């Protein structure tokens, strides 16, 4: 859903490193979006270069991805980030 709904947010956010090397998504229906999300640094592959697209997503992994997305939105629109602050 991140790659589909927030694709414009991920564009231009490519990072270098191992994110481009994911060994288990080549024939997966969501490979394009998985690679986009990984290249943007929103979700990381495992140390063995596997993404495990059929595995259950843990709450901690989802929270980390959302935190990274919110940081990206805040960097692009600081006023919006301030409105999200619990400190008011």
PDB file with SEQRES, HELIX, SHEET and CRYST1 records, atoms N, CA, C and O in Angstrom:
SEQRES   1 A   88  UNK UNK UNK UNK UNK UNK UNK UNK UNK UNK UNK UNK UNK          
SEQRES   2 A   88  UNK UNK UNK UNK UNK UNK UNK UNK UNK UNK UNK UNK UNK          
SEQRES   3 A   88  UNK UNK UNK UNK UNK UNK UNK UNK UNK UNK UNK UNK UNK          
SEQRES   4 A   88  UNK UNK UNK UNK UNK UNK UNK UNK UNK UNK UNK UNK UNK          
SEQRES   5 A   88  UNK UNK UNK UNK UNK UNK UNK UNK UNK UNK UNK UNK UNK          
SEQRES   6 A   88  UNK UNK UNK UNK UNK UNK UNK UNK UNK UNK UNK UNK UNK          
SEQRES   7 A   88  UNK UNK UNK UNK UNK UNK UNK UNK UNK UNK                      
HELIX    1 AA1 UNK A    2  UNK A    5  1                                   4    
HELIX    2 AA2 UNK A    7  UNK A   10  1                                   4    
HELIX    3 AA3 UNK A   18  UNK A   20  5                                   3    
HELIX    4 AA4 UNK A   31  UNK A   39  1                                   9    
HELIX    5 AA5 UNK A   59  UNK A   76  1                                  18    
HELIX    6 AA6 UNK A   78  UNK A   84  1                                   7    
CRYST1    1.000    1.000    1.000  90.00  90.00  90.00 P 1           1          
ATOM      1  N   UNK A   1       0.820  -1.191   0.000  1.00  0.00           N  
ATOM      2  CA  UNK A   1       0.000   0.000   0.000  1.00  0.00           C  
ATOM      3  C   UNK A   1       0.865   1.257   0.000  1.00  0.00           C  
ATOM      4  O   UNK A   1       0.499   2.264  -0.606  1.00  0.00           O  
ATOM      5  N   UNK A   2       2.003   1.202   0.673  1.00  0.00           N  
ATOM      6  CA  UNK A   2       2.885   2.371   0.711  1.00  0.00           C  
ATOM      7  C   UNK A   2       3.351   2.725  -0.690  1.00  0.00           C  
ATOM      8  O   UNK A   2       3.282   3.887  -1.092  1.00  0.00           O  
ATOM      9  N   UNK A   3       3.818   1.746  -1.430  1.00  0.00           N  
ATOM     10  CA  UNK A   3       4.311   1.990  -2.776  1.00  0.00           C  
ATOM     11  C   UNK A   3       3.229   2.441  -3.742  1.00  0.00           C  
ATOM     12  O   UNK A   3       3.496   3.217  -4.660  1.00  0.00           O  
ATOM     13  N   UNK A   4       2.019   1.962  -3.541  1.00  0.00           N  
ATOM     14  CA  UNK A   4       0.917   2.307  -4.440  1.00  0.00           C  
ATOM     15  C   UNK A   4       0.343   3.678  -4.103  1.00  0.00           C  
ATOM     16  O   UNK A   4       0.246   4.546  -4.970  1.00  0.00           O  
ATOM     17  N   UNK A   5      -0.032   3.867  -2.856  1.00  0.00           N  
ATOM     18  CA  UNK A   5      -0.713   5.103  -2.457  1.00  0.00           C  
ATOM     19  C   UNK A   5       0.220   6.291  -2.272  1.00  0.00           C  
ATOM     20  O   UNK A   5      -0.193   7.437  -2.451  1.00  0.00           O  
ATOM     21  N   UNK A   6       1.480   6.029  -1.913  1.00  0.00           N  
ATOM     22  CA  UNK A   6       2.411   7.113  -1.620  1.00  0.00           C  
ATOM     23  C   UNK A   6       3.601   7.116  -2.575  1.00  0.00           C  
ATOM     24  O   UNK A   6       4.686   7.581  -2.227  1.00  0.00           O  
ATOM     25  N   UNK A   7       3.391   6.601  -3.762  1.00  0.00           N  
ATOM     26  CA  UNK A   7       4.468   6.521  -4.743  1.00  0.00           C  
ATOM     27  C   UNK A   7       5.108   7.857  -5.042  1.00  0.00           C  
ATOM     28  O   UNK A   7       6.325   7.928  -5.212  1.00  0.00           O  
ATOM     29  N   UNK A   8       4.328   8.916  -5.110  1.00  0.00           N  
ATOM     30  CA  UNK A   8       4.896  10.234  -5.407  1.00  0.00           C  
ATOM     31  C   UNK A   8       5.812  10.711  -4.286  1.00  0.00           C  
ATOM     32  O   UNK A   8       6.771  11.439  -4.541  1.00  0.00           O  
ATOM     33  N   UNK A   9       5.534  10.317  -3.073  1.00  0.00           N  
ATOM     34  CA  UNK A   9       6.382  10.672  -1.937  1.00  0.00           C  
ATOM     35  C   UNK A   9       7.714   9.930  -1.992  1.00  0.00           C  
ATOM     36  O   UNK A   9       8.728  10.435  -1.511  1.00  0.00           O  
ATOM     37  N   UNK A  10       7.715   8.746  -2.570  1.00  0.00           N  
ATOM     38  CA  UNK A  10       8.920   7.929  -2.637  1.00  0.00           C  
ATOM     39  C   UNK A  10       9.823   8.307  -3.803  1.00  0.00           C  
ATOM     40  O   UNK A  10      11.021   8.023  -3.772  1.00  0.00           O  
ATOM     41  N   UNK A  11       9.273   8.937  -4.821  1.00  0.00           N  
ATOM     42  CA  UNK A  11      10.056   9.306  -6.001  1.00  0.00           C  
ATOM     43  C   UNK A  11      11.125  10.307  -5.609  1.00  0.00           C  
ATOM     44  O   UNK A  11      10.871  11.244  -4.853  1.00  0.00           O  
ATOM     45  N   UNK A  12      12.297  10.101  -6.123  1.00  0.00           N  
ATOM     46  CA  UNK A  12      13.404  11.007  -5.832  1.00  0.00           C  
ATOM     47  C   UNK A  12      14.022  10.771  -4.470  1.00  0.00           C  
ATOM     48  O   UNK A  12      14.916  11.510  -4.059  1.00  0.00           O  
ATOM     49  N   UNK A  13      13.564   9.760  -3.770  1.00  0.00           N  
ATOM     50  CA  UNK A  13      14.077   9.483  -2.436  1.00  0.00           C  
ATOM     51  C   UNK A  13      14.954   8.239  -2.443  1.00  0.00           C  
ATOM     52  O   UNK A  13      15.020   7.510  -1.454  1.00  0.00           O  
ATOM     53  N   UNK A  14      15.611   8.008  -3.539  1.00  0.00           N  
ATOM     54  CA  UNK A  14      16.426   6.801  -3.659  1.00  0.00           C  
ATOM     55  C   UNK A  14      17.691   6.949  -2.831  1.00  0.00           C  
ATOM     56  O   UNK A  14      18.335   7.997  -2.852  1.00  0.00           O  
ATOM     57  N   UNK A  15      18.040   5.913  -2.111  1.00  0.00           N  
ATOM     58  CA  UNK A  15      19.290   5.915  -1.354  1.00  0.00           C  
ATOM     59  C   UNK A  15      20.198   4.843  -1.931  1.00  0.00           C  
ATOM     60  O   UNK A  15      19.737   3.894  -2.567  1.00  0.00           O  
ATOM     61  N   UNK A  16      21.463   5.003  -1.706  1.00  0.00           N  
ATOM     62  CA  UNK A  16      22.399   4.000  -2.196  1.00  0.00           C  
ATOM     63  C   UNK A  16      22.540   2.903  -1.159  1.00  0.00           C  
ATOM     64  O   UNK A  16      22.137   3.073  -0.008  1.00  0.00           O  
ATOM     65  N   UNK A  17      23.103   1.794  -1.560  1.00  0.00           N  
ATOM     66  CA  UNK A  17      23.324   0.712  -0.611  1.00  0.00           C  
ATOM     67  C   UNK A  17      22.657  -0.567  -1.026  1.00  0.00           C  
ATOM     68  O   UNK A  17      22.389  -0.784  -2.208  1.00  0.00           O  
ATOM     69  N   UNK A  18      22.384  -1.424  -0.054  1.00  0.00           N  
ATOM     70  CA  UNK A  18      21.859  -2.749  -0.304  1.00  0.00           C  
ATOM     71  C   UNK A  18      20.371  -2.787  -0.649  1.00  0.00           C  
ATOM     72  O   UNK A  18      19.855  -3.853  -0.985  1.00  0.00           O  
ATOM     73  N   UNK A  19      19.680  -1.680  -0.578  1.00  0.00           N  
ATOM     74  CA  UNK A  19      18.244  -1.680  -0.838  1.00  0.00           C  
ATOM     75  C   UNK A  19      17.932  -2.147  -2.258  1.00  0.00           C  
ATOM     76  O   UNK A  19      16.859  -2.697  -2.509  1.00  0.00           O  
ATOM     77  N   UNK A  20      18.852  -1.932  -3.174  1.00  0.00           N  
ATOM     78  CA  UNK A  20      18.617  -2.346  -4.556  1.00  0.00           C  
ATOM     79  C   UNK A  20      18.826  -3.843  -4.754  1.00  0.00           C  
ATOM     80  O   UNK A  20      18.460  -4.391  -5.794  1.00  0.00           O  
ATOM     81  N   UNK A  21      19.408  -4.501  -3.765  1.00  0.00           N  
ATOM     82  CA  UNK A  21      19.684  -5.921  -3.880  1.00  0.00           C  
ATOM     83  C   UNK A  21      18.737  -6.707  -2.979  1.00  0.00           C  
ATOM     84  O   UNK A  21      19.003  -6.921  -1.796  1.00  0.00           O  
ATOM     85  N   UNK A  22      17.635  -7.125  -3.571  1.00  0.00           N  
ATOM     86  CA  UNK A  22      16.658  -7.959  -2.869  1.00  0.00           C  
ATOM     87  C   UNK A  22      16.464  -9.189  -3.734  1.00  0.00           C  
ATOM     88  O   UNK A  22      16.109  -9.089  -4.909  1.00  0.00           O  
ATOM     89  N   UNK A  23      16.700 -10.343  -3.147  1.00  0.00           N  
ATOM     90  CA  UNK A  23      16.791 -11.564  -3.937  1.00  0.00           C  
ATOM     91  C   UNK A  23      15.502 -12.362  -4.094  1.00  0.00           C  
ATOM     92  O   UNK A  23      15.458 -13.291  -4.899  1.00  0.00           O  
ATOM     93  N   UNK A  24      14.457 -12.027  -3.351  1.00  0.00           N  
ATOM     94  CA  UNK A  24      13.281 -12.912  -3.355  1.00  0.00           C  
ATOM     95  C   UNK A  24      11.992 -12.260  -3.858  1.00  0.00           C  
ATOM     96  O   UNK A  24      10.904 -12.737  -3.537  1.00  0.00           O  
ATOM     97  N   UNK A  25      12.089 -11.188  -4.633  1.00  0.00           N  
ATOM     98  CA  UNK A  25      10.853 -10.539  -5.107  1.00  0.00           C  
ATOM     99  C   UNK A  25      10.721 -10.516  -6.624  1.00  0.00           C  
ATOM    100  O   UNK A  25       9.744  -9.978  -7.145  1.00  0.00           O  
ATOM    101  N   UNK A  26      11.665 -11.079  -7.329  1.00  0.00           N  
ATOM    102  CA  UNK A  26      11.687 -10.990  -8.796  1.00  0.00           C  
ATOM    103  C   UNK A  26      10.356 -11.370  -9.437  1.00  0.00           C  
ATOM    104  O   UNK A  26       9.894 -10.665 -10.334  1.00  0.00           O  
ATOM    105  N   UNK A  27       9.734 -12.449  -9.011  1.00  0.00           N  
ATOM    106  CA  UNK A  27       8.485 -12.908  -9.621  1.00  0.00           C  
ATOM    107  C   UNK A  27       7.250 -12.576  -8.781  1.00  0.00           C  
ATOM    108  O   UNK A  27       6.159 -13.074  -9.059  1.00  0.00           O  
ATOM    109  N   UNK A  28       7.414 -11.758  -7.782  1.00  0.00           N  
ATOM    110  CA  UNK A  28       6.280 -11.384  -6.930  1.00  0.00           C  
ATOM    111  C   UNK A  28       5.472 -10.286  -7.615  1.00  0.00           C  
ATOM    112  O   UNK A  28       6.043  -9.408  -8.261  1.00  0.00           O  
ATOM    113  N   UNK A  29       4.167 -10.328  -7.480  1.00  0.00           N  
ATOM    114  CA  UNK A  29       3.292  -9.366  -8.153  1.00  0.00           C  
ATOM    115  C   UNK A  29       3.560  -7.925  -7.715  1.00  0.00           C  
ATOM    116  O   UNK A  29       3.276  -6.995  -8.469  1.00  0.00           O  
ATOM    117  N   UNK A  30       4.097  -7.726  -6.522  1.00  0.00           N  
ATOM    118  CA  UNK A  30       4.336  -6.372  -6.005  1.00  0.00           C  
ATOM    119  C   UNK A  30       5.803  -5.967  -6.071  1.00  0.00           C  
ATOM    120  O   UNK A  30       6.212  -5.037  -5.377  1.00  0.00           O  
ATOM    121  N   UNK A  31       6.596  -6.639  -6.883  1.00  0.00           N  
ATOM    122  CA  UNK A  31       8.035  -6.390  -6.931  1.00  0.00           C  
ATOM    123  C   UNK A  31       8.374  -4.921  -7.199  1.00  0.00           C  
ATOM    124  O   UNK A  31       9.272  -4.368  -6.565  1.00  0.00           O  
ATOM    125  N   UNK A  32       7.675  -4.301  -8.113  1.00  0.00           N  
ATOM    126  CA  UNK A  32       7.949  -2.904  -8.443  1.00  0.00           C  
ATOM    127  C   UNK A  32       7.783  -2.007  -7.227  1.00  0.00           C  
ATOM    128  O   UNK A  32       8.624  -1.146  -6.969  1.00  0.00           O  
ATOM    129  N   UNK A  33       6.712  -2.202  -6.484  1.00  0.00           N  
ATOM    130  CA  UNK A  33       6.443  -1.367  -5.318  1.00  0.00           C  
ATOM    131  C   UNK A  33       7.372  -1.711  -4.160  1.00  0.00           C  
ATOM    132  O   UNK A  33       7.796  -0.825  -3.418  1.00  0.00           O  
ATOM    133  N   UNK A  34       7.686  -2.978  -4.005  1.00  0.00           N  
ATOM    134  CA  UNK A  34       8.622  -3.388  -2.956  1.00  0.00           C  
ATOM    135  C   UNK A  34       9.975  -2.728  -3.193  1.00  0.00           C  
ATOM    136  O   UNK A  34      10.570  -2.189  -2.260  1.00  0.00           O  
ATOM    137  N   UNK A  35      10.455  -2.764  -4.405  1.00  0.00           N  
ATOM    138  CA  UNK A  35      11.743  -2.150  -4.721  1.00  0.00           C  
ATOM    139  C   UNK A  35      11.702  -0.637  -4.508  1.00  0.00           C  
ATOM    140  O   UNK A  35      12.677  -0.054  -4.032  1.00  0.00           O  
ATOM    141  N   UNK A  36      10.604  -0.008  -4.849  1.00  0.00           N  
ATOM    142  CA  UNK A  36      10.461   1.426  -4.655  1.00  0.00           C  
ATOM    143  C   UNK A  36      10.529   1.802  -3.174  1.00  0.00           C  
ATOM    144  O   UNK A  36      11.213   2.752  -2.795  1.00  0.00           O  
ATOM    145  N   UNK A  37       9.822   1.057  -2.358  1.00  0.00           N  
ATOM    146  CA  UNK A  37       9.798   1.311  -0.914  1.00  0.00           C  
ATOM    147  C   UNK A  37      11.167   1.041  -0.297  1.00  0.00           C  
ATOM    148  O   UNK A  37      11.616   1.791   0.571  1.00  0.00           O  
ATOM    149  N   UNK A  38      11.826  -0.015  -0.736  1.00  0.00           N  
ATOM    150  CA  UNK A  38      13.155  -0.344  -0.213  1.00  0.00           C  
ATOM    151  C   UNK A  38      14.195   0.680  -0.649  1.00  0.00           C  
ATOM    152  O   UNK A  38      15.020   1.108   0.158  1.00  0.00           O  
ATOM    153  N   UNK A  39      14.162   1.073  -1.909  1.00  0.00           N  
ATOM    154  CA  UNK A  39      15.128   2.063  -2.404  1.00  0.00           C  
ATOM    155  C   UNK A  39      14.967   3.407  -1.708  1.00  0.00           C  
ATOM    156  O   UNK A  39      15.943   4.136  -1.533  1.00  0.00           O  
ATOM    157  N   UNK A  40      13.759   3.735  -1.316  1.00  0.00           N  
ATOM    158  CA  UNK A  40      13.506   5.000  -0.622  1.00  0.00           C  
ATOM    159  C   UNK A  40      13.899   4.935   0.845  1.00  0.00           C  
ATOM    160  O   UNK A  40      13.908   5.958   1.530  1.00  0.00           O  
ATOM    161  N   UNK A  41      14.222   3.743   1.333  1.00  0.00           N  
ATOM    162  CA  UNK A  41      14.631   3.601   2.728  1.00  0.00           C  
ATOM    163  C   UNK A  41      13.486   3.526   3.709  1.00  0.00           C  
ATOM    164  O   UNK A  41      13.695   3.657   4.915  1.00  0.00           O  
ATOM    165  N   UNK A  42      12.279   3.318   3.216  1.00  0.00           N  
ATOM    166  CA  UNK A  42      11.114   3.221   4.092  1.00  0.00           C  
ATOM    167  C   UNK A  42      11.072   1.860   4.774  1.00  0.00           C  
ATOM    168  O   UNK A  42      10.758   1.769   5.961  1.00  0.00           O  
ATOM    169  N   UNK A  43      11.384   0.813   4.038  1.00  0.00           N  
ATOM    170  CA  UNK A  43      11.473  -0.539   4.598  1.00  0.00           C  
ATOM    171  C   UNK A  43      12.778  -1.154   4.119  1.00  0.00           C  
ATOM    172  O   UNK A  43      13.175  -0.972   2.968  1.00  0.00           O  
ATOM    173  N   UNK A  44      13.438  -1.876   5.003  1.00  0.00           N  
ATOM    174  CA  UNK A  44      14.723  -2.475   4.682  1.00  0.00           C  
ATOM    175  C   UNK A  44      14.591  -3.970   4.442  1.00  0.00           C  
ATOM    176  O   UNK A  44      13.763  -4.633   5.067  1.00  0.00           O  
ATOM    177  N   UNK A  45      15.404  -4.502   3.537  1.00  0.00           N  
ATOM    178  CA  UNK A  45      15.465  -5.965   3.410  1.00  0.00           C  
ATOM    179  C   UNK A  45      16.216  -6.538   4.608  1.00  0.00           C  
ATOM    180  O   UNK A  45      16.880  -5.810   5.346  1.00  0.00           O  
ATOM    181  N   UNK A  46      16.103  -7.827   4.786  1.00  0.00           N  
ATOM    182  CA  UNK A  46      16.850  -8.499   5.846  1.00  0.00           C  
ATOM    183  C   UNK A  46      18.336  -8.546   5.475  1.00  0.00           C  
ATOM    184  O   UNK A  46      18.705  -8.254   4.337  1.00  0.00           O  
ATOM    185  N   UNK A  47      19.175  -8.910   6.428  1.00  0.00           N  
ATOM    186  CA  UNK A  47      20.625  -8.956   6.212  1.00  0.00           C  
ATOM    187  C   UNK A  47      21.022  -9.914   5.093  1.00  0.00           C  
ATOM    188  O   UNK A  47      22.068  -9.741   4.468  1.00  0.00           O  
ATOM    189  N   UNK A  48      20.191 -10.925   4.840  1.00  0.00           N  
ATOM    190  CA  UNK A  48      20.493 -11.891   3.777  1.00  0.00           C  
ATOM    191  C   UNK A  48      19.941 -11.447   2.421  1.00  0.00           C  
ATOM    192  O   UNK A  48      19.875 -12.249   1.490  1.00  0.00           O  
ATOM    193  N   UNK A  49      19.545 -10.177   2.304  1.00  0.00           N  
ATOM    194  CA  UNK A  49      19.013  -9.569   1.073  1.00  0.00           C  
ATOM    195  C   UNK A  49      17.642 -10.101   0.686  1.00  0.00           C  
ATOM    196  O   UNK A  49      17.246  -9.992  -0.474  1.00  0.00           O  
ATOM    197  N   UNK A  50      16.926 -10.661   1.614  1.00  0.00           N  
ATOM    198  CA  UNK A  50      15.557 -11.130   1.376  1.00  0.00           C  
ATOM    199  C   UNK A  50      14.584 -10.108   1.937  1.00  0.00           C  
ATOM    200  O   UNK A  50      14.856  -9.471   2.955  1.00  0.00           O  
ATOM    201  N   UNK A  51      13.463  -9.958   1.275  1.00  0.00           N  
ATOM    202  CA  UNK A  51      12.409  -9.063   1.756  1.00  0.00           C  
ATOM    203  C   UNK A  51      11.276  -9.850   2.405  1.00  0.00           C  
ATOM    204  O   UNK A  51      10.559  -9.332   3.261  1.00  0.00           O  
ATOM    205  N   UNK A  52      11.127 -11.070   2.002  1.00  0.00           N  
ATOM    206  CA  UNK A  52      10.083 -11.969   2.483  1.00  0.00           C  
ATOM    207  C   UNK A  52       8.684 -11.344   2.314  1.00  0.00           C  
ATOM    208  O   UNK A  52       7.996 -11.081   3.300  1.00  0.00           O  
ATOM    209  N   UNK A  53       8.276 -11.113   1.067  1.00  0.00           N  
ATOM    210  CA  UNK A  53       7.017 -10.420   0.813  1.00  0.00           C  
ATOM    211  C   UNK A  53       5.759 -11.165   1.275  1.00  0.00           C  
ATOM    212  O   UNK A  53       4.697 -10.556   1.402  1.00  0.00           O  
ATOM    213  N   UNK A  54       5.865 -12.436   1.519  1.00  0.00           N  
ATOM    214  CA  UNK A  54       4.689 -13.198   1.964  1.00  0.00           C  
ATOM    215  C   UNK A  54       4.624 -13.332   3.482  1.00  0.00           C  
ATOM    216  O   UNK A  54       3.668 -13.898   4.012  1.00  0.00           O  
ATOM    217  N   UNK A  55       5.622 -12.820   4.180  1.00  0.00           N  
ATOM    218  CA  UNK A  55       5.654 -12.914   5.645  1.00  0.00           C  
ATOM    219  C   UNK A  55       4.682 -11.904   6.266  1.00  0.00           C  
ATOM    220  O   UNK A  55       4.346 -10.887   5.659  1.00  0.00           O  
ATOM    221  N   UNK A  56       4.252 -12.201   7.452  1.00  0.00           N  
ATOM    222  CA  UNK A  56       3.390 -11.295   8.205  1.00  0.00           C  
ATOM    223  C   UNK A  56       4.217 -10.091   8.643  1.00  0.00           C  
ATOM    224  O   UNK A  56       5.340 -10.249   9.122  1.00  0.00           O  
ATOM    225  N   UNK A  57       3.675  -8.903   8.483  1.00  0.00           N  
ATOM    226  CA  UNK A  57       4.368  -7.686   8.904  1.00  0.00           C  
ATOM    227  C   UNK A  57       4.161  -7.500  10.405  1.00  0.00           C  
ATOM    228  O   UNK A  57       3.032  -7.486  10.896  1.00  0.00           O  
ATOM    229  N   UNK A  58       5.276  -7.358  11.120  1.00  0.00           N  
ATOM    230  CA  UNK A  58       5.187  -7.139  12.568  1.00  0.00           C  
ATOM    231  C   UNK A  58       4.846  -5.687  12.845  1.00  0.00           C  
ATOM    232  O   UNK A  58       5.152  -4.806  12.043  1.00  0.00           O  
ATOM    233  N   UNK A  59       4.218  -5.442  13.970  1.00  0.00           N  
ATOM    234  CA  UNK A  59       3.842  -4.080  14.340  1.00  0.00           C  
ATOM    235  C   UNK A  59       5.053  -3.161  14.412  1.00  0.00           C  
ATOM    236  O   UNK A  59       4.979  -2.000  14.010  1.00  0.00           O  
ATOM    237  N   UNK A  60       6.159  -3.674  14.918  1.00  0.00           N  
ATOM    238  CA  UNK A  60       7.357  -2.836  15.020  1.00  0.00           C  
ATOM    239  C   UNK A  60       7.863  -2.416  13.647  1.00  0.00           C  
ATOM    240  O   UNK A  60       8.301  -1.279  13.469  1.00  0.00           O  
ATOM    241  N   UNK A  61       7.808  -3.319  12.678  1.00  0.00           N  
ATOM    242  CA  UNK A  61       8.249  -2.985  11.318  1.00  0.00           C  
ATOM    243  C   UNK A  61       7.321  -1.953  10.681  1.00  0.00           C  
ATOM    244  O   UNK A  61       7.778  -1.036   9.999  1.00  0.00           O  
ATOM    245  N   UNK A  62       6.032  -2.106  10.905  1.00  0.00           N  
ATOM    246  CA  UNK A  62       5.072  -1.141  10.372  1.00  0.00           C  
ATOM    247  C   UNK A  62       5.259   0.228  11.029  1.00  0.00           C  
ATOM    248  O   UNK A  62       5.210   1.255  10.351  1.00  0.00           O  
ATOM    249  N   UNK A  63       5.469   0.244  12.330  1.00  0.00           N  
ATOM    250  CA  UNK A  63       5.686   1.512  13.037  1.00  0.00           C  
ATOM    251  C   UNK A  63       6.945   2.205  12.533  1.00  0.00           C  
ATOM    252  O   UNK A  63       6.954   3.423  12.361  1.00  0.00           O  
ATOM    253  N   UNK A  64       7.997   1.450  12.299  1.00  0.00           N  
ATOM    254  CA  UNK A  64       9.235   2.032  11.791  1.00  0.00           C  
ATOM    255  C   UNK A  64       9.024   2.618  10.390  1.00  0.00           C  
ATOM    256  O   UNK A  64       9.506   3.712  10.096  1.00  0.00           O  
ATOM    257  N   UNK A  65       8.312   1.900   9.538  1.00  0.00           N  
ATOM    258  CA  UNK A  65       8.037   2.397   8.188  1.00  0.00           C  
ATOM    259  C   UNK A  65       7.204   3.677   8.250  1.00  0.00           C  
ATOM    260  O   UNK A  65       7.474   4.629   7.518  1.00  0.00           O  
ATOM    261  N   UNK A  66       6.205   3.703   9.110  1.00  0.00           N  
ATOM    262  CA  UNK A  66       5.377   4.911   9.242  1.00  0.00           C  
ATOM    263  C   UNK A  66       6.181   6.084   9.782  1.00  0.00           C  
ATOM    264  O   UNK A  66       5.998   7.217   9.336  1.00  0.00           O  
ATOM    265  N   UNK A  67       7.067   5.827  10.735  1.00  0.00           N  
ATOM    266  CA  UNK A  67       7.914   6.900  11.271  1.00  0.00           C  
ATOM    267  C   UNK A  67       8.804   7.478  10.177  1.00  0.00           C  
ATOM    268  O   UNK A  67       8.989   8.693  10.100  1.00  0.00           O  
ATOM    269  N   UNK A  68       9.348   6.616   9.338  1.00  0.00           N  
ATOM    270  CA  UNK A  68      10.190   7.091   8.235  1.00  0.00           C  
ATOM    271  C   UNK A  68       9.376   7.890   7.223  1.00  0.00           C  
ATOM    272  O   UNK A  68       9.853   8.896   6.699  1.00  0.00           O  
ATOM    273  N   UNK A  69       8.156   7.450   6.949  1.00  0.00           N  
ATOM    274  CA  UNK A  69       7.288   8.188   6.030  1.00  0.00           C  
ATOM    275  C   UNK A  69       6.914   9.552   6.596  1.00  0.00           C  
ATOM    276  O   UNK A  69       6.951  10.557   5.886  1.00  0.00           O  
ATOM    277  N   UNK A  70       6.554   9.584   7.877  1.00  0.00           N  
ATOM    278  CA  UNK A  70       6.196  10.857   8.507  1.00  0.00           C  
ATOM    279  C   UNK A  70       7.377  11.824   8.533  1.00  0.00           C  
ATOM    280  O   UNK A  70       7.198  13.028   8.353  1.00  0.00           O  
ATOM    281  N   UNK A  71       8.573  11.305   8.752  1.00  0.00           N  
ATOM    282  CA  UNK A  71       9.767  12.154   8.722  1.00  0.00           C  
ATOM    283  C   UNK A  71       9.976  12.734   7.333  1.00  0.00           C  
ATOM    284  O   UNK A  71      10.374  13.890   7.186  1.00  0.00           O  
ATOM    285  N   UNK A  72       9.707  11.928   6.320  1.00  0.00           N  
ATOM    286  CA  UNK A  72       9.855  12.411   4.938  1.00  0.00           C  
ATOM    287  C   UNK A  72       8.825  13.505   4.630  1.00  0.00           C  
ATOM    288  O   UNK A  72       9.155  14.514   4.007  1.00  0.00           O  
ATOM    289  N   UNK A  73       7.588  13.302   5.066  1.00  0.00           N  
ATOM    290  CA  UNK A  73       6.553  14.322   4.864  1.00  0.00           C  
ATOM    291  C   UNK A  73       6.928  15.592   5.627  1.00  0.00           C  
ATOM    292  O   UNK A  73       6.785  16.698   5.104  1.00  0.00           O  
ATOM    293  N   UNK A  74       7.404  15.437   6.849  1.00  0.00           N  
ATOM    294  CA  UNK A  74       7.780  16.600   7.668  1.00  0.00           C  
ATOM    295  C   UNK A  74       8.915  17.381   7.028  1.00  0.00           C  
ATOM    296  O   UNK A  74       8.929  18.610   7.093  1.00  0.00           O  
ATOM    297  N   UNK A  75       9.863  16.696   6.414  1.00  0.00           N  
ATOM    298  CA  UNK A  75      10.976  17.375   5.760  1.00  0.00           C  
ATOM    299  C   UNK A  75      10.494  18.190   4.562  1.00  0.00           C  
ATOM    300  O   UNK A  75      11.038  19.254   4.270  1.00  0.00           O  
ATOM    301  N   UNK A  76       9.483  17.691   3.881  1.00  0.00           N  
ATOM    302  CA  UNK A  76       8.954  18.392   2.711  1.00  0.00           C  
ATOM    303  C   UNK A  76       7.964  19.486   3.081  1.00  0.00           C  
ATOM    304  O   UNK A  76       7.802  20.454   2.338  1.00  0.00           O  
ATOM    305  N   UNK A  77       7.293  19.337   4.236  1.00  0.00           N  
ATOM    306  CA  UNK A  77       6.265  20.293   4.636  1.00  0.00           C  
ATOM    307  C   UNK A  77       6.312  20.504   6.157  1.00  0.00           C  
ATOM    308  O   UNK A  77       5.508  19.921   6.884  1.00  0.00           O  
ATOM    309  N   UNK A  78       7.249  21.333   6.642  1.00  0.00           N  
ATOM    310  CA  UNK A  78       7.407  21.532   8.091  1.00  0.00           C  
ATOM    311  C   UNK A  78       6.144  22.044   8.785  1.00  0.00           C  
ATOM    312  O   UNK A  78       5.910  21.716   9.948  1.00  0.00           O  
ATOM    313  N   UNK A  79       5.341  22.828   8.105  1.00  0.00           N  
ATOM    314  CA  UNK A  79       4.108  23.334   8.722  1.00  0.00           C  
ATOM    315  C   UNK A  79       3.156  22.195   9.042  1.00  0.00           C  
ATOM    316  O   UNK A  79       2.516  22.186  10.094  1.00  0.00           O  
ATOM    317  N   UNK A  80       3.067  21.256   8.151  1.00  0.00           N  
ATOM    318  CA  UNK A  80       2.206  20.101   8.388  1.00  0.00           C  
ATOM    319  C   UNK A  80       2.735  19.277   9.563  1.00  0.00           C  
ATOM    320  O   UNK A  80       1.959  18.806  10.395  1.00  0.00           O  
ATOM    321  N   UNK A  81       4.041  19.108   9.626  1.00  0.00           N  
ATOM    322  CA  UNK A  81       4.640  18.348  10.733  1.00  0.00           C  
ATOM    323  C   UNK A  81       4.350  19.027  12.062  1.00  0.00           C  
ATOM    324  O   UNK A  81       4.083  18.350  13.055  1.00  0.00           O  
ATOM    325  N   UNK A  82       4.399  20.352  12.095  1.00  0.00           N  
ATOM    326  CA  UNK A  82       4.116  21.079  13.337  1.00  0.00           C  
ATOM    327  C   UNK A  82       2.669  20.856  13.766  1.00  0.00           C  
ATOM    328  O   UNK A  82       2.384  20.766  14.960  1.00  0.00           O  
ATOM    329  N   UNK A  83       1.769  20.768  12.816  1.00  0.00           N  
ATOM    330  CA  UNK A  83       0.350  20.556  13.162  1.00  0.00           C  
ATOM    331  C   UNK A  83       0.114  19.166  13.723  1.00  0.00           C  
ATOM    332  O   UNK A  83      -0.891  18.936  14.396  1.00  0.00           O  
ATOM    333  N   UNK A  84       1.024  18.230  13.459  1.00  0.00           N  
ATOM    334  CA  UNK A  84       0.898  16.875  13.981  1.00  0.00           C  
ATOM    335  C   UNK A  84       1.451  16.743  15.387  1.00  0.00           C  
ATOM    336  O   UNK A  84       1.195  15.746  16.063  1.00  0.00           O  
ATOM    337  N   UNK A  85       2.195  17.722  15.830  1.00  0.00           N  
ATOM    338  CA  UNK A  85       2.862  17.646  17.123  1.00  0.00           C  
ATOM    339  C   UNK A  85       1.855  17.544  18.270  1.00  0.00           C  
ATOM    340  O   UNK A  85       0.839  18.239  18.280  1.00  0.00           O  
ATOM    341  N   UNK A  86       2.146  16.680  19.221  1.00  0.00           N  
ATOM    342  CA  UNK A  86       1.286  16.546  20.390  1.00  0.00           C  
ATOM    343  C   UNK A  86       1.459  17.733  21.344  1.00  0.00           C  
ATOM    344  O   UNK A  86       0.605  17.987  22.193  1.00  0.00           O  
ATOM    345  N   UNK A  87       2.551  18.440  21.195  1.00  0.00           N  
ATOM    346  CA  UNK A  87       2.837  19.587  22.060  1.00  0.00           C  
ATOM    347  C   UNK A  87       2.047  20.825  21.656  1.00  0.00           C  
ATOM    348  O   UNK A  87       2.033  21.825  22.375  1.00  0.00           O  
ATOM    349  N   UNK A  88       1.392  20.753  20.504  1.00  0.00           N  
ATOM    350  CA  UNK A  88       0.538  21.840  20.048  1.00  0.00           C  
ATOM    351  C   UNK A  88       1.304  22.958  19.527  1.00  0.00           C  
ATOM    352  O   UNK A  88       0.725  23.957  19.101  1.00  0.00           O  
TER     353      UNK A  88                                                      
END                                                                             
